[in-house]
Amino acid sequence: MNRRAPRFFSRQPEQFGGKIPFIVTDIIDELRKQNATDAEGIFRLSGSAAQVTELLLELDSGRVKDWSKYNSVHTIACTLKKYFREMIPNYPLFPHSIYGDLQDASNQANKQIMIEKYKASFEKLSKPRQLTIAYLFKYILEIEENKAKNKMNAVNLAIVFSQNLLCSLDTSKEATLINNAIQNKIIQTLIDVGHQVFDDINTDGAILTDDDMPIIAIPPVPKSDIEKFIMLRDIRRRSYIPYIPADMFRDPRFVRPTRTVVFDKVTKKEKDTNMKLNEGLGSTDQIVWNNSAV
């Protein structure tokens, strides 16, 4: 029997129990084992598209049990980039909220001010996101430090990572070239001062263990949905009709309830939400609002 995958690959960093997504840590760990920092063009050269898809689907369900079938570091590296790239349309790893701050930091001529501004920008983010960024950039710095062998200096790394980590809210064609240059500069300068920005961030305690996996497999409930769930619960409670066993429907003495549920006070949000509830009341009841929505 097929089981529905937990869909880890589409989750944001905040949805892994307060720790770094295992997708990021496991891939980087495997890249280290395969000495990917020695591979020319790492993160620039493409891997097997079919294997990237296969690895993506496996990570979407959980940890990879056997990495031996993924023996191309370029395939593994491309999968990591894809994880971040798929965040871009909704909520990039570097959110829109700090885009201007990052641009400001990258334009600083004074290196110390640049470092302080980058640190201040990341401190505005959630802890899991800060840890994820730090873990990623610590590995990017390892690659950059071996540039004589892998040919991936800060400029080249900025080109391959910038479009996967951040984007401007202005996505018009006219702004694309300008935005690309800005984003490349942000990543390049961040690599240049990466040790000063990230070395003090300890990521050791933020690695997901196998014991953590069953816990994070439960789909997280977004905070924004909690209020809605509570509201729906209250609406159902107020419109409650006692359960009638199905065998009583054949009893000629039984008359199915047809009363109207009237709510005197309701907010506009409740009224809008409840439009979908009439079908689910389990009777011929209808909800009638006595007042205008407020």
N, C-alpha and C positions, 0 to 999 in steps of 0.2 A: 504494500500500500504506500502510495506517495504521500509524503508529509510536506506541508507547506513550509518553505524555508523562512527563517527568522528575518531575512532581508537585512543583514548587517551592512551590506555594501552601500545602502542608501541612507544610513544613519549618520547624523552629525556627531562630532566628538563628545557633545554633552550627553549622548544617549548610550554610553558604555559604562555606566555605574560610577562615574566620577574619575575614571582612569582613561589612559590613552587607548584609542581604538586598536584592538589586536591586529587589525588589517595593516596598520602602519608599523607596529612593533614587529610583527611576525615577518612581514616582507623585508624590512630592513635587516632583521636578524639573519634571514636567509641570504640576502645580498652580501652580508659580511662573511657568512660561511663560504660563499662561492667567490670571495675575493673580488667583488664587483668594482671596487675602487681601482683595480688594475685594468679593467676593461675599457678599451678605447671607445669613446663616444657613449659612455654609460648615461642613460636618461635622454640621450639625443637620438640614438639609433633605434629603429623599431624592432619589436619582437614578432613572434608569430601571432597574427590576429586571432586564429582559432584557439591557440593556447591561452592567450590573454582572456578570451571569453570563458574558456574552461576554468581557469584559475579564479576569475571573477565570480563565477557561479559557485565554486567550491567555498570561497571565502564568504560568500553571501549566506551560506548555511552554517558556517562555523570554521574552526581551525582546519588547516590542511594537514591531513594525516601522513601523506607521503609526498615530500617535495622532490623526490628523485626524478619524477616525470617532467618537472619544470627545470631543465638543465641549462636554459638560456637566461643569463642575467638580464638581457634586454627585454625578454618577455616579462620577467618579474618586475623590472623597473617600470615598464609601460603600464602594468597593472596598478602600481602605486600612483602613478600620475593620473590614471583614469579615475581612481577613487576620489582624488581631490578635484579633478575636472568636473565630475558629475555634481559637485556641490555648487558650482558657479551659477547656474540659473536661479537658484533659490537663496543660498546663504553660503558664500565663499568661505574658505578657511580664514582668510583675512577679510572680515565683514566690511560692508559698505560704511558702517558707522565709524571706522577708523581710517578709511581711505585717505581723507584729507590730512589726518595726522601723520600718516606714513609718508605722504608726499612732502609734507613740511619737513619731516625728519631727513628725508633723502636730499633735500636742497641745502642743508646746513653745511657751511664751509668749515666750521669748527667741529672737529671729530668728537670731542667730549659732549658737546651739545647734541650732536646727532645721536650718540649713544643714549643719552638721557631721554631724548624725545622718543626713540624707538621703545625703550623700556616703559615709558609712561603710556605709550599707545597700547602695548600688549597688556598692561595692568588693567585696562578697561574691559578686557575679555574675561570669560569664564575660566576657571582654573583648568578644566580639562582641555580647553582650546589652547590656553597658554602652554600647557605641557606637551600637547601634540605638536605645536609649532616648534617648540624647543627641541623635541626629539628629532623631528624632521631635519631641522637646520644643523643640528650637531652632526648628522650623517652627511648632509650636503657639504659641510666644512671638511669632513674627512676626504670626500671626493676632490674638493678644490685643492687640498694640500698635496694630493697625488697627481696634480694636473700635468706634470712632466710625462707621466705614463698614460693617463687616460684622456689627455687633450681637452679636459673640461675645466677651464678657468672660470672665474666669477662671471665674466661676460657671457660665456656660453651657457653656464648654469642658469643665469638670469633669463636668458632667452627661452629655455625649455621649461622653466618653472613658472615664470610670471603669469602666463595665460591660464595656468591651472590653479593658481592660489588666490588671485584677486582680480577684480574688474571694476570699472567705473560704472556709475548709474547711467551715464550718457553712452549709449551703445550705437549711436548713429554712425553711418559710414564716414561722415566728415570727421568725426572725433576719433575714429579707430586708430589712425597712425599716431596721433598725439598721445592717446591713452597707452598704446603699446610702448612708446618711448618712456612715459612716466612709470609704467609698471616695471619695465626692465631696470630702470634706474633704482627703483625701490628695492628690488630683490638683489641687484648687484651691490648696492651700498650696504644692505643688510648683511650680505655675505662678508663684505670687507670688514665690518665691525662685529661679526657674528660671535666671536669668542667673548668679547666684552659684554654683549647683550645676553647671551645664553649660557655661558659657562657656570654661572651661579645658580642656575635652575636645576634642581635635583629631580630627575625623572625616574630614579630607581624604584621608588615605592608606587609608581603609577602604572606598572606593567600588569596586565590582566593575567591571572593564573587560571589553570584548568578548573579549579573550584569556583571561579567567578563565572564561568561560561553558562551554566544552567540558570544563573540569576539574571544575567543580561539577555538571555534568550527570550525572556518575557517582554513583549513589546512595551516600551515605555509610554506612559500617558503624558502628553504635553500639558504643561501647566495651564495653557490657554484653554484647554478643553475641560478642565476640572469644574469650572463654574457652570459650564453648559450641562455637564452630567448631573450636577447637584440640582440645577433648575429643572431638568427633565424628570428627575426623581420626584421632586416636589409636585410637579404638575400631575404626574401619574398618581401620586398619593391622594391628591385632592379630587381626582376624577375616578377614584377607585369604585368598582362595582364588585360585590361578592361573587366568587367563582361558583358557577352552576355546573354540576356533573353532566356530561353529555347524555347519559341514559335518562335524565329527567326531561330532555327535550321531547320525548315521546309520550310523556304523561299529559293527558288532556287538561289537567288542572294547572299545568305550568304555563305561565305567561312570561315571555322574555322581557326583561326590563327595557323600557324606552324612555326613561326619565332624561331630562336635560340637565347637564352639569353647568352651573352658572358660577362664574368667578367675578366677584365685584371689583377686585383690584388686580391689575395685571400690568406689567411693564411692556413696552413695545418689543423688547427682546423675547419675553415669554410668548407674546402673541405670535411673533414671527416664527419662533421655534415650534410652537404647538400646531401650526398649520399642517404639519406632517403626522400629528398624533391621532387624528380622528380615525384613521384606518386601523390603528393598533389598540383601540380601547376594548376590543373583545365584545362589543354589543352594538346595538343600533343607536346608542347615545351619541349626541353631538355636543360639542363644547360651544357655549355661547358667551360672548364677552359683553358684560353689562355696561362697561364704560369705554371711552376711547382710550387707545393705548397712550401711555404717558412716557 
